[in-house]
Amino acid sequence: MRIAMVSEHASPLAEAAGALGGAEAGGQNVPVANLAGAAREFLADPDHAREAGRAARAAALERYGLGRFLADWDALLEEVAA
């Protein structure tokens, strides 16, 4: 799964780019020209693109994966049952 956020201005959706690990995970919330530059960098350096993809995947699984969901759900049930 690939996700891209393109924004020419600030918006509440801009926060979504940071939710997946920010720049270190390959996330971009930038003008289209900057996004095109980042795409050129990934095309020129496939190893860097792979590393950014791995970092983004790890960040997404940590924040939104089934393990995190189940742990949060269990914590909530314990809280309301106490």
MODELLER restraints for C-alpha pairs under 7 A, 6 or more apart:
rsr = mdl.restraints
at = mdl.atoms
rsr.add(forms.Gaussian(group=physical.xy_distance, feature=features.Distance(at['CA:5:A'], at['CA:17:A']), mean=6.50, stdev=0.5))
rsr.add(forms.Gaussian(group=physical.xy_distance, feature=features.Distance(at['CA:5:A'], at['CA:28:A']), mean=6.51, stdev=0.5))
rsr.add(forms.Gaussian(group=physical.xy_distance, feature=features.Distance(at['CA:5:A'], at['CA:29:A']), mean=5.70, stdev=0.5))
rsr.add(forms.Gaussian(group=physical.xy_distance, feature=features.Distance(at['CA:6:A'], at['CA:29:A']), mean=5.84, stdev=0.5))
rsr.add(forms.Gaussian(group=physical.xy_distance, feature=features.Distance(at['CA:6:A'], at['CA:30:A']), mean=6.16, stdev=0.5))
rsr.add(forms.Gaussian(group=physical.xy_distance, feature=features.Distance(at['CA:6:A'], at['CA:31:A']), mean=6.55, stdev=0.5))
rsr.add(forms.Gaussian(group=physical.xy_distance, feature=features.Distance(at['CA:6:A'], at['CA:32:A']), mean=6.31, stdev=0.5))
rsr.add(forms.Gaussian(group=physical.xy_distance, feature=features.Distance(at['CA:7:A'], at['CA:29:A']), mean=6.08, stdev=0.5))
rsr.add(forms.Gaussian(group=physical.xy_distance, feature=features.Distance(at['CA:7:A'], at['CA:30:A']), mean=5.78, stdev=0.5))
rsr.add(forms.Gaussian(group=physical.xy_distance, feature=features.Distance(at['CA:7:A'], at['CA:31:A']), mean=5.79, stdev=0.5))
rsr.add(forms.Gaussian(group=physical.xy_distance, feature=features.Distance(at['CA:8:A'], at['CA:30:A']), mean=6.75, stdev=0.5))
rsr.add(forms.Gaussian(group=physical.xy_distance, feature=features.Distance(at['CA:8:A'], at['CA:31:A']), mean=4.97, stdev=0.5))
rsr.add(forms.Gaussian(group=physical.xy_distance, feature=features.Distance(at['CA:14:A'], at['CA:29:A']), mean=6.23, stdev=0.5))
rsr.add(forms.Gaussian(group=physical.xy_distance, feature=features.Distance(at['CA:17:A'], at['CA:27:A']), mean=5.72, stdev=0.5))
rsr.add(forms.Gaussian(group=physical.xy_distance, feature=features.Distance(at['CA:17:A'], at['CA:28:A']), mean=6.19, stdev=0.5))
rsr.add(forms.Gaussian(group=physical.xy_distance, feature=features.Distance(at['CA:17:A'], at['CA:29:A']), mean=5.89, stdev=0.5))
rsr.add(forms.Gaussian(group=physical.xy_distance, feature=features.Distance(at['CA:18:A'], at['CA:27:A']), mean=6.88, stdev=0.5))
rsr.add(forms.Gaussian(group=physical.xy_distance, feature=features.Distance(at['CA:20:A'], at['CA:27:A']), mean=6.79, stdev=0.5))
rsr.add(forms.Gaussian(group=physical.xy_distance, feature=features.Distance(at['CA:20:A'], at['CA:56:A']), mean=5.96, stdev=0.5))
rsr.add(forms.Gaussian(group=physical.xy_distance, feature=features.Distance(at['CA:20:A'], at['CA:59:A']), mean=5.60, stdev=0.5))
rsr.add(forms.Gaussian(group=physical.xy_distance, feature=features.Distance(at['CA:20:A'], at['CA:60:A']), mean=5.55, stdev=0.5))
rsr.add(forms.Gaussian(group=physical.xy_distance, feature=features.Distance(at['CA:21:A'], at['CA:27:A']), mean=6.62, stdev=0.5))
rsr.add(forms.Gaussian(group=physical.xy_distance, feature=features.Distance(at['CA:21:A'], at['CA:56:A']), mean=6.04, stdev=0.5))
rsr.add(forms.Gaussian(group=physical.xy_distance, feature=features.Distance(at['CA:21:A'], at['CA:59:A']), mean=5.60, stdev=0.5))
rsr.add(forms.Gaussian(group=physical.xy_distance, feature=features.Distance(at['CA:24:A'], at['CA:52:A']), mean=6.81, stdev=0.5))
rsr.add(forms.Gaussian(group=physical.xy_distance, feature=features.Distance(at['CA:25:A'], at['CA:52:A']), mean=4.77, stdev=0.5))
rsr.add(forms.Gaussian(group=physical.xy_distance, feature=features.Distance(at['CA:25:A'], at['CA:53:A']), mean=6.67, stdev=0.5))
rsr.add(forms.Gaussian(group=physical.xy_distance, feature=features.Distance(at['CA:25:A'], at['CA:55:A']), mean=4.72, stdev=0.5))
rsr.add(forms.Gaussian(group=physical.xy_distance, feature=features.Distance(at['CA:25:A'], at['CA:56:A']), mean=4.50, stdev=0.5))
rsr.add(forms.Gaussian(group=physical.xy_distance, feature=features.Distance(at['CA:26:A'], at['CA:52:A']), mean=4.91, stdev=0.5))
rsr.add(forms.Gaussian(group=physical.xy_distance, feature=features.Distance(at['CA:26:A'], at['CA:53:A']), mean=6.79, stdev=0.5))
rsr.add(forms.Gaussian(group=physical.xy_distance, feature=features.Distance(at['CA:26:A'], at['CA:56:A']), mean=6.59, stdev=0.5))
rsr.add(forms.Gaussian(group=physical.xy_distance, feature=features.Distance(at['CA:28:A'], at['CA:35:A']), mean=6.82, stdev=0.5))
rsr.add(forms.Gaussian(group=physical.xy_distance, feature=features.Distance(at['CA:42:A'], at['CA:48:A']), mean=6.48, stdev=0.5))
rsr.add(forms.Gaussian(group=physical.xy_distance, feature=features.Distance(at['CA:42:A'], at['CA:49:A']), mean=4.85, stdev=0.5))
rsr.add(forms.Gaussian(group=physical.xy_distance, feature=features.Distance(at['CA:62:A'], at['CA:68:A']), mean=6.50, stdev=0.5))
